[in-house]
Amino acid sequence: MRKTALVTGGSRGIGLGIANELANEGFNLVINGVRPENSVQSVLDELSRFGTKVIYVQGDISQKEDRQKVFQTVTNKFGALNVLVNNAGVAPRERKDILEASEEIFDEVLGINLRGPYFLTQLFANQMAGIKKENPDFECCIINVSSISATVASVNRGEYCISKAGIAMATKLWAARLGEFDIPVYEIQPGVIATDMTSGVTEKYNQLFDQGLSIQKRWGMPGDVGKVAAAMATGMLPYSTGQVVMVDGGMTVQRL
């Protein structure tokens, strides 16, 4: 029987890189995003080429009703979820110095990047724990995609950094709570990845890579993150719950 994975924000960028790798590993996919389904149909068709079932659930995970819709759709279509990938996230609509940032944008970023995945995890963690009680051989895990911004300060997007630091703590909390059920929880912290979110700063980062921003002098690609997520999802890190894998080309390695 094929396993099922839910990837929030899975129709583009890092999420799509993860979805591609999971489909390649034979997972059925539930893709969540805020865009209408007809605008992502070509992506869904491309993911289906692996022979797995792919469905789309439109919804904003910062909203309780939409989280419930995602949960009910997964349950109705597949019965249970094996892998939850909390990937959906946004940058602040306006990058402002923390001396000038607004509460409105702070709330928006924290709602999508932190509160949404926290309570979506709660929904699926309870389901997974219930199944594990009845069937200890049921294989499942939770993967949080945060950012090097969980530890690297950017004073012109404090909301984003705080949201990712919160996800880093959520990883530890859920790992600790779900340990009794043998449900591993992992975290991936990407560095500078070539996505829509970074497309506006291409020239800036090209120069920084040339100047030695990271040890590996290139942009990270969505597939780089996807391969790590696939390793986690397929049980290749069986004794590493709560751990963080940096996918940043060595950017956060301290050097002299």
PyMOL commands that set and color helices and strands:
alter all, ss='L'
color gray80, all
select helices_A, chain A and resi 13-24+37-39+41-50+64-78+103-134+148-150+158-181+196-210+222-233
alter helices_A, ss='H'
color red, helices_A
select strands_A, chain A and resi 4-8+28-33+54-58+83-86+141-145+185-190+244-247
alter strands_A, ss='S'
color yellow, strands_A
deselect
rebuild
show_as cartoon
